[in-house]
Each structure stands twice: as structure tokens, then as C-alpha cells.
Amino acid sequence: MKQLSGRAWVFGDDINTDVIHPPQFFSLDPAIVRRGLFNGLDPELQGRLEPGDIVVAGRNFGCGSSRETSIQSLQLNQIGAVVAVDFARIFFRNATNNALPCVNFADPADRKKIHAGQRIELCFDEWTLCTDAGDRVDLDPAGSFVRSVWEAGGLLQLLGTGSST
């Protein structure tokens, strides 16, 4: 995984898992789970998403429950990554386990440089985010274990790969 580009979908602080994926969309049917993404904030948003789009947020993204449906809804909508000031620990762990990159801004103030709908590109080799307005933002590099989970396609895939000796 070297780079990723898409449109930015910008959110504020304390976006909890029930906002990311409301309980009324809990289902074993992937179409229903997919449809629930951010439905409580904007019921039309899910229909405007494109593969590779990137969620950008403030502090404490993913706070709340430990349900993985929030991660599933992001992945079913082909969100490429989430970039935030910081993450709730259990959300970060669930996202990592499911190979959804979650990356922190090196400088929290840089979050304000990203605007909804603008094209952005994440460069994982340089740990930067570049905007179509010419801004270049530094990101905190993920640790080597987290990167290995992303590259394997998730924790279970990493463990499966490691056990086939």
C-alpha cells in the first residue's frame, strides 16, 4: 500500500460508532449495513460516496460501542482510509484488525486544511496527505505491526499467513 486518493468527507470531534453506523442498520445483509453509513447525519451521503474516498475527522473518532458494524459499513462503502486527530482505541483496533487504515495528523491543527469534497492523496511512503489546493500535511507513521496487518488484508489473514510454515 503506497498511496491512496479520493474525495474528503470531513467530520468534527467525537463522532461515535452509532453516528458512523446507526443501530437501525444492524443486519447480516451487507446491503443494509452499507446503506447505514452516516445515515443519521446525512441520509443522502452514502449514495454520493465513491470507492477510495477518505473520511477526515477531529478528535476521538469512533468513540462508543465496540461493534464492528461501523467498520463494516465503511469497508462496504469502499472508504479507503480514515484520517483523524485521534481515534477511540477500540475503533482503531477494530479498524486495524479489518485492514482499514486509520492515520493520525502529525499536527492536529492541520485538520482544518482539509475541506469537504476536495481531492486528497495519502502517501504511505512519505506519511503525507496532499490536497488539490496544494497543501501538504504530515501524518504520524503507523507502526510496523499495524502496517503489516493492513498489508495482509487484516489480522486473521496475517495470522493465517504466519501459520502456514
C-alpha positions as CSV (number, residue, x, y, z in Angstrom):
1,M,0.0,0.0,0.0
2,K,1.8,3.0,-1.3
3,Q,-0.8,5.7,-1.9
4,L,-4.5,6.3,-1.9
5,S,-6.6,9.1,-3.3
6,G,-10.2,10.1,-3.1
7,R,-12.5,12.8,-2.0
8,A,-12.5,14.0,1.6
9,W,-15.6,13.6,3.7
10,V,-15.0,15.9,6.7
11,F,-16.4,15.4,10.2
12,G,-15.8,17.0,13.6
13,D,-14.9,15.7,17.0
14,D,-16.5,12.8,19.0
15,I,-18.1,11.0,16.0
16,N,-19.3,7.9,17.8
17,T,-20.0,4.4,16.3
18,D,-23.7,4.9,16.5
19,V,-23.3,8.0,14.3
20,I,-21.0,6.2,11.9
21,H,-23.4,3.3,11.6
22,P,-26.8,3.7,13.4
23,P,-28.3,0.7,15.2
24,Q,-31.3,0.5,12.9
25,F,-29.0,-0.6,10.1
26,F,-27.5,-3.6,12.0
27,S,-28.0,-6.6,9.8
28,L,-26.4,-9.7,8.3
29,D,-27.4,-8.3,4.9
30,P,-24.4,-6.3,3.6
31,A,-26.7,-4.1,1.5
32,I,-28.5,-2.9,4.7
33,V,-25.2,-2.4,6.6
34,R,-23.7,-0.5,3.6
35,R,-26.8,1.8,3.4
36,G,-26.4,2.8,7.1
37,L,-23.1,4.7,6.8
38,F,-23.5,8.1,8.4
39,N,-27.3,7.8,7.7
40,G,-28.2,9.8,10.9
41,L,-26.1,12.7,9.8
42,D,-26.9,12.8,6.1
43,P,-29.2,10.1,4.7
44,E,-28.0,11.0,1.1
45,L,-24.3,10.8,1.9
46,Q,-23.9,7.0,1.3
47,G,-25.2,7.5,-2.3
48,R,-22.5,10.1,-3.1
49,L,-19.5,8.1,-1.9
50,E,-17.0,6.8,-4.4
51,P,-14.5,4.0,-4.0
52,G,-11.4,5.2,-2.3
53,D,-13.0,8.3,-0.6
54,I,-11.3,9.2,2.6
55,V,-13.0,10.2,5.9
56,V,-11.3,13.1,7.7
57,A,-12.2,13.8,11.3
58,G,-11.3,15.6,14.5
59,R,-10.7,14.1,18.0
60,N,-12.0,10.8,19.4
61,F,-13.3,9.4,16.1
62,G,-15.1,6.1,16.6
63,C,-15.9,6.5,20.3
64,G,-18.8,4.5,21.7
65,S,-19.5,0.8,21.3
66,S,-17.1,-1.9,20.1
67,R,-19.5,-3.2,17.4
68,E,-17.7,-3.8,14.2
69,T,-20.6,-2.8,12.0
70,S,-19.2,0.7,11.8
71,I,-16.0,-0.7,10.3
72,Q,-18.0,-3.0,8.0
73,S,-20.1,-0.1,6.8
74,L,-17.0,1.9,6.0
75,Q,-15.5,-1.0,4.1
76,L,-18.7,-1.9,2.3
77,N,-18.8,1.7,1.0
78,Q,-15.1,1.3,-0.1
79,I,-13.8,4.0,2.1
80,G,-10.0,3.9,1.6
81,A,-8.9,5.3,5.0
82,V,-9.8,7.5,7.9
83,V,-7.5,10.3,8.8
84,A,-8.2,12.0,12.2
85,V,-6.7,13.9,15.0
86,D,-7.1,10.8,17.1
87,F,-9.2,7.7,17.4
88,A,-11.0,5.8,20.2
89,R,-8.8,2.9,20.9
90,I,-11.3,0.1,20.3
91,F,-12.3,1.6,17.0
92,F,-8.7,1.9,15.9
93,R,-8.1,-1.7,16.9
94,N,-11.2,-3.0,15.1
95,A,-10.3,-1.0,12.0
96,T,-6.7,-2.3,12.1
97,N,-7.9,-5.9,12.5
98,N,-10.1,-5.4,9.4
99,A,-7.3,-3.6,7.4
100,L,-9.0,-0.2,7.3
101,P,-6.1,2.3,7.6
102,C,-6.6,4.8,10.4
103,V,-4.0,7.5,10.4
104,N,-3.3,10.5,12.7
105,F,-2.4,14.0,11.7
106,A,1.1,14.8,13.0
107,D,-0.2,18.3,13.8
108,P,-3.8,18.4,14.9
109,A,-4.2,21.9,13.5
110,D,-3.7,20.6,10.0
111,R,-7.1,19.0,10.1
112,K,-8.5,22.4,9.3
113,K,-6.7,22.5,6.0
114,I,-8.9,19.7,4.6
115,H,-12.3,20.7,3.2
116,A,-15.3,18.5,2.3
117,G,-15.3,17.3,-1.2
118,Q,-11.8,18.2,-2.1
119,R,-9.5,15.6,-3.6
120,I,-6.8,14.4,-1.3
121,E,-4.0,11.9,-1.6
122,L,-2.4,9.8,1.1
123,C,1.2,8.8,0.5
124,F,2.1,6.0,2.9
125,D,5.8,6.0,1.8
126,E,6.2,9.6,3.0
127,W,3.4,9.7,5.5
128,T,1.9,12.8,4.0
129,L,-1.6,13.9,2.9
130,C,-1.7,16.3,-0.1
131,T,-4.7,18.3,-1.2
132,D,-5.8,19.5,-4.6
133,A,-5.3,23.0,-3.2
134,G,-1.5,22.3,-2.9
135,D,-1.4,21.8,0.9
136,R,1.0,19.1,2.2
137,V,0.2,17.7,5.6
138,D,2.4,15.4,7.7
139,L,0.9,12.3,9.2
140,D,2.1,10.2,12.1
141,P,3.6,7.0,10.6
142,A,1.8,3.8,11.7
143,G,3.9,1.2,13.5
144,S,5.4,-1.7,11.6
145,F,2.9,-4.2,13.1
146,V,-0.1,-2.1,12.1
147,R,1.3,-1.7,8.6
148,S,1.8,-5.5,8.4
149,V,-1.9,-6.1,9.3
150,W,-3.0,-3.6,6.7
151,E,-0.8,-5.2,4.0
152,A,-2.0,-8.7,4.9
153,G,-5.6,-7.6,4.5
154,G,-6.5,-7.9,8.2
155,L,-5.4,-9.6,11.4
156,L,-6.9,-13.0,10.5
157,Q,-5.2,-13.0,7.2
158,L,-1.9,-12.1,8.8
159,L,-2.2,-14.9,11.4
160,G,-3.2,-17.3,8.6
161,T,-0.2,-16.3,6.6
162,G,2.1,-16.7,9.6
163,S,0.8,-20.2,10.5
164,S,1.4,-21.8,7.1
165,T,5.0,-22.8,7.6
